[in-house]
Amino acid sequence: MAVRARPPRPPADGTRAGGGREWHGNRQLTLTGGAATTPGLMNELLIITGAAAFGYALRTFSHPLVRKAGALCYLAATYLAGWLLAGSHAAGAAAVCGWFLLPWVEIVLRVRKLRLPLTRSLRQRMPPNREDFPHLQELTGELEEEGFEQTDDAGLDWQQMSQFLRVCYHAPSLTQAVIHLNQQSNFSVVFVSVTCRTHDGRVITTSNYPFSQTMQSPPNVMLNRVPAAESFVELLAEHRSIMASLCIAESDLTSPGAEGLADQMQADLDSQVKHNLGRGLIVETGDGTFRYSWRGCVYLWGQFLKDMVRFA
């Protein structure tokens, strides 16, 4: 009768047996040159790397849905990393949550320490040079082609932040249009806004500002963001469509006129600060400035999350 050899049993104390292998718990380690490697671990790393690489490939496409699918692959790779490497679904979920908690690093380390002026006074200023704002004349030309006339160049500066506004006005429709350049350190944002005001105090503004607002607007202000608008003609058409949907006719509109636009914009800024103080999103610091409260930081975090989802 043939005798079949049995494989050696792993020693109870986990020491080497037979000179080539070592058992720890239920996982067998291969010894190579004195170092232990785990075949299962290598497979897990390959799965995680493959999911991340697939996500990166999807992110190279221009279609927004495909790009969002790539972002989901990143989340899946993060979950797999936590689950497979730590052996716990809770670790995978915690790793995914880490992506959504990342904005708190910026909020706590920088935004929370910011001190901003309670009264942001707009002053006349020279337009920025072509290096800082190369498209200013082109944008101004687009507004002028639609009948808007340039009335003022204004702005404000505070520490490392700078804002330039080119104010234009269309008298027949009592409509204000502003070209914005917001600069902070090495980051710049250019956008255009169109605003109408009604006799009952409502302010309807349409803009292609790409990000969520960092402070709440007063109840009488209606902001409509159209970040996909690629020209002023498209933005203006969207604004007029919104006005029509609200049943607001030209007879319902009012305006301070070209001479009073800058003062009206200053009043709008002051009204926004006062509203956010009342809501508890910002608090006075006692030296003519304000900072974000913890409640305001939570509000900012929510706005950051909206942008993370939108730009994913």
Phi and psi in degrees as a GROMACS rama.xvg file:
@    title "Ramachandran Plot"
@    xaxis  label "Phi"
@    yaxis  label "Psi"
@TYPE xy
-73.9095  141.684  ALA-2
-106.022  122.515  VAL-3
-92.1784  131.3  ARG-4
-77.3995  139.06  ALA-5
-95.2314  143.065  ARG-6
-65.104  147.831  PRO-7
-64.0614  141.137  PRO-8
-77.6317  143.808  ARG-9
-65.7427  133.697  PRO-10
-58.7623  146.471  PRO-11
-65.1814  -28.0575  ALA-12
-91.6383  3.75935  ASP-13
77.724  14.1517  GLY-14
-84.3608  172.852  THR-15
-65.7134  146.421  ARG-16
-136.904  121.447  ALA-17
83.5627  -2.10538  GLY-18
89.0034  -1.44269  GLY-19
-131.669  -17.8992  GLY-20
-134.717  162.379  ARG-21
-144.709  136.302  GLU-22
-107.164  134.246  TRP-23
-130.243  109.266  HIS-24
64.9757  -125.28  GLY-25
-102.264  3.65957  ASN-26
-106.82  129.516  ARG-27
-94.3854  128.958  GLN-28
-105.775  140.71  LEU-29
-98.6032  128.196  THR-30
-93.2299  122.515  LEU-31
-132.035  110.755  THR-32
59.3132  31.8829  GLY-33
88.8884  -8.67467  GLY-34
-106.51  143.969  ALA-35
-100.441  129.086  ALA-36
-123.965  150.227  THR-37
-112.389  116.488  THR-38
-56.5728  -41.0674  PRO-39
-62.0308  -38.2381  GLY-40
-64.109  -39.9866  LEU-41
-63.0317  -40.7698  MET-42
-62.3544  -41.1632  ASN-43
-64.0033  -42.1846  GLU-44
-62.9663  -37.2938  LEU-45
-65.8497  -39.3709  LEU-46
-63.3765  -45.024  ILE-47
-63.72  -45.5295  ILE-48
-63.5042  -39.1855  THR-49
-63.751  -41.9126  GLY-50
-64.6454  -41.3124  ALA-51
-67.3377  -39.737  ALA-52
-65.9943  -38.9963  ALA-53
-64.0423  -40.284  PHE-54
-62.3665  -42.0942  GLY-55
-62.386  -40.361  TYR-56
-63.1536  -41.8192  ALA-57
-65.6413  -32.6223  LEU-58
-69.9842  -14.4361  ARG-59
-79.5913  -11.6792  THR-60
-79.6319  156.821  PHE-61
-90.6121  -20.7072  SER-62
-68.2214  129.804  HIS-63
-62.1674  -36.8653  PRO-64
-67.259  -38.4313  LEU-65
-67.0577  -39.3174  VAL-66
-64.4438  -38.8739  ARG-67
-66.2026  -35.1287  LYS-68
-62.885  -37.0801  ALA-69
-62.4117  -39.9516  GLY-70
-63.271  -38.7162  ALA-71
-64.3497  -34.3606  LEU-72
-64.4471  -37.8149  CYS-73
-60.5249  -43.2165  TYR-74
-64.3641  -39.9477  LEU-75
-63.5726  -41.5002  ALA-76
-64.0855  -37.5136  ALA-77
-65.556  -42.6  THR-78
-62.5744  -43.9564  TYR-79
-61.6333  -38.9999  LEU-80
-61.5244  -44.9679  ALA-81
-67.6082  -40.562  GLY-82
-72.7582  -50.5465  TRP-83
-72.5465  -39.6952  LEU-84
-78.4187  -34.7547  LEU-85
-96.6792  -14.0901  ALA-86
72.7648  27.2401  GLY-87
-145.046  131.927  SER-88
-65.2304  -32.4834  HIS-89
-62.9369  -38.7546  ALA-90
-65.095  -38.0565  ALA-91
-63.864  -44.0413  GLY-92
-64.4097  -39.7343  ALA-93
-64.6187  -37.3998  ALA-94
-64.5812  -40.1978  ALA-95
-65.3763  -41.8721  VAL-96
-61.2012  -27.5838  CYS-97
-58.4802  -35.1198  GLY-98
-60.3687  -40.5092  TRP-99
-81.3249  -13.3981  PHE-100
-93.5691  -8.10941  LEU-101
-56.1537  -39.7069  LEU-102
-56.328  -24.4554  PRO-103
-64.894  -26.3354  TRP-104
-61.584  -47.2843  VAL-105
-66.778  -41.0849  GLU-106
-64.659  -46.6369  ILE-107
-75.1251  -42.3999  VAL-108
-80.2888  -26.476  LEU-109
-125.045  -55.8887  ARG-110
-63.7779  -42.3006  VAL-111
-60.3217  -28.3804  ARG-112
-88.719  -8.04249  LYS-113
-66.2749  143.294  LEU-114
-122.335  118.646  ARG-115
-116.588  149.199  LEU-116
-71.7425  138.969  PRO-117
-64.8678  -38.2325  LEU-118
-112.463  111.37  THR-119
-99.0965  99.2345  ARG-120
-85.4135  122.834  SER-121
-80.6793  132.689  LEU-122
-127.064  152.107  ARG-123
-64.503  141.812  GLN-124
-152.253  158.771  ARG-125
-74.1498  147.139  MET-126
-65.5543  151.745  PRO-127
-66.4364  160.062  PRO-128
-71.6749  169.509  ASN-129
-65.1945  -26.5804  ARG-130
-68.0473  -38.3129  GLU-131
-81.4626  -31.2677  ASP-132
-143.062  74.9558  PHE-133
-69.0166  -19.9491  PRO-134
-100.361  11.2149  HIS-135
-61.869  -49.2695  LEU-136
-65.6914  -36.6162  GLN-137
-64.1744  -44.6807  GLU-138
-65.79  -40.1862  LEU-139
-61.4745  -39.9515  THR-140
-61.8082  -37.8386  GLY-141
-63.1128  -41.3197  GLU-142
-67.2028  -41.8046  LEU-143
-65.7311  -32.3504  GLU-144
-65.4651  -23.7019  GLU-145
-95.0303  11.0894  GLU-146
93.2824  5.48285  GLY-147
-83.9592  143.996  PHE-148
-115.36  136.99  GLU-149
-69.9201  129.655  GLN-150
-114.634  -29.2037  THR-151
-163.893  150.962  ASP-152
-116.98  118.863  ASP-153
-133.996  175.833  ALA-154
177.737  178.062  GLY-155
-149.68  151.711  LEU-156
-132.4  140.248  ASP-157
-152.323  113.767  TRP-158
51.4615  -118.519  GLN-159
-91.8653  6.98751  GLN-160
-106.12  141.473  MET-161
-142.785  141.458  SER-162
-136.015  129.545  GLN-163
-116.618  136.475  PHE-164
-128.677  125.413  LEU-165
-105.496  112.607  ARG-166
-94.4815  129.658  VAL-167
-127.652  159.616  CYS-168
-144.42  140.093  TYR-169
-116.865  99.4733  HIS-170
-61.7115  -43.7951  ALA-171
-57.8668  -34.5777  PRO-172
-104.992  4.98031  SER-173
52.9937  42.9327  LEU-174
-114.833  135.77  THR-175
-106.226  137.443  GLN-176
-129.364  138.189  ALA-177
-132.116  132.629  VAL-178
-95.3023  124.105  ILE-179
-110.402  140.245  HIS-180
-130.215  109.791  LEU-181
-104.518  125.337  ASN-182
-124.057  137.068  GLN-183
-147.792  114.491  GLN-184
56.4334  -118.4  SER-185
-102.778  14.8191  ASN-186
-110.594  132.228  PHE-187
-131.917  144.03  SER-188
-131.776  128.933  VAL-189
-115.001  131.277  VAL-190
-155.237  169.251  PHE-191
-126.095  141.602  VAL-192
-126.558  148.357  SER-193
-124.067  131.113  VAL-194
-133.873  137.627  THR-195
-128.7  150.215  CYS-196
-125.075  141.356  ARG-197
-105.293  165.317  THR-198
-64.1493  -28.6106  HIS-199
-87.6937  11.1573  ASP-200
94.8399  0.585261  GLY-201
-76.7234  146.66  ARG-202
-124.613  117.235  VAL-203
-110.677  117.37  ILE-204
-123.865  133.608  THR-205
-121.114  130.756  THR-206
-145.657  163.226  SER-207
-104.221  28.8318  ASN-208
-60.4871  126.719  TYR-209
-80.2883  -15.7421  PRO-210
-112.397  164.348  PHE-211
-71.3905  155.897  SER-212
-71.3536  144.014  GLN-213
-90.0349  -9.21012  THR-214
-139.763  153.489  MET-215
-72.4945  151.59  GLN-216
-92.2587  149.274  SER-217
-60.1015  159.703  PRO-218
-59.5214  -27.6045  PRO-219
-84.0709  -2.46955  ASN-220
-104.22  128.135  VAL-221
-113.86  114.475  MET-222
-101.998  130.58  LEU-223
-122.339  114.005  ASN-224
-95.2811  128.644  ARG-225
-128.647  71.2747  VAL-226
-64.2738  -19.226  PRO-227
-82.2046  -6.83213  ALA-228
-64.9895  120.552  ALA-229
-98.7465  -5.34073  GLU-230
-148.884  162.03  SER-231
-67.6953  -32.9479  PHE-232
-59.2209  -44.7351  VAL-233
-66.183  -40.8892  GLU-234
-65.1978  -43.1455  LEU-235
-64.9378  -39.8842  LEU-236
-63.69  -39.3615  ALA-237
-65.4953  -39.41  GLU-238
-63.5313  -44.8268  HIS-239
-66.8736  -33.0793  ARG-240
-65.3519  -40.366  SER-241
-65.8615  -41.9057  ILE-242
-60.5915  -39.9621  MET-243
-67.2234  -38.8605  ALA-244
-65.9551  -25.9189  SER-245
-89.104  2.49876  LEU-246
58.8052  39.3931  CYS-247
-102.331  117.223  ILE-248
-96.7498  168.2  ALA-249
-62.3169  -28.6156  GLU-250
-68.4943  -16.6416  SER-251
-87.5192  -6.32163  ASP-252
-93.1819  153.542  LEU-253
-138.764  165.223  THR-254
-159.506  146.257  SER-255
-75.1542  -3.12525  PRO-256
85.057  168.171  GLY-257
-58.9568  -35.1563  ALA-258
-72.3727  -25.233  GLU-259
-105.665  8.41233  GLY-260
-65.0369  -43.1736  LEU-261
-62.194  -42.369  ALA-262
-65.6872  -37.2473  ASP-263
-67.048  -39.1111  GLN-264
-64.9797  -37.0854  MET-265
-62.8735  -42.0907  GLN-266
-64.8221  -35.6644  ALA-267
-64.041  -42.1719  ASP-268
-62.489  -44.9797  LEU-269
-63.5723  -37.8546  ASP-270
-65.3357  -38.4843  SER-271
-66.1719  -42.8855  GLN-272
-62.7529  -44.6624  VAL-273
-61.644  -40.8811  LYS-274
-63.3211  -43.4556  HIS-275
-72.0319  -29.1582  ASN-276
-64.0411  -43.1159  LEU-277
-65.7663  -31.3303  GLY-278
-81.6244  -10.0963  ARG-279
81.6027  12.1119  GLY-280
-78.7  -26.5529  LEU-281
-131.379  156.197  ILE-282
-134.804  148.069  VAL-283
-72.431  145.423  GLU-284
-104.18  -1.93952  THR-285
92.6358  -4.15773  GLY-286
-124.139  32.7526  ASP-287
80.9395  12.1764  GLY-288
-128.022  172.729  THR-289
-136.479  163.504  PHE-290
-137.923  165.759  ARG-291
-75.4648  135.29  TYR-292
-79.4714  173.428  SER-293
-64.1326  -32.6359  TRP-294
-65.0249  -40.5553  ARG-295
-65.2374  -34.5332  GLY-296
-65.2948  -38.7418  CYS-297
-64.2201  -40.0546  VAL-298
-61.4673  -44.0274  TYR-299
-61.9039  -39.8465  LEU-300
-59.906  -42.6019  TRP-301
-61.1107  -39.6474  GLY-302
-66.9536  -39.843  GLN-303
-60.8081  -42.1142  PHE-304
-64.2973  -38.8073  LEU-305
-58.8549  -43.8921  LYS-306
-68.894  -36.2352  ASP-307
-60.9451  -42.9425  MET-308
-69.434  -40.8549  VAL-309
-66.6007  -41.5924  ARG-310
-92.5821  2.78848  PHE-311
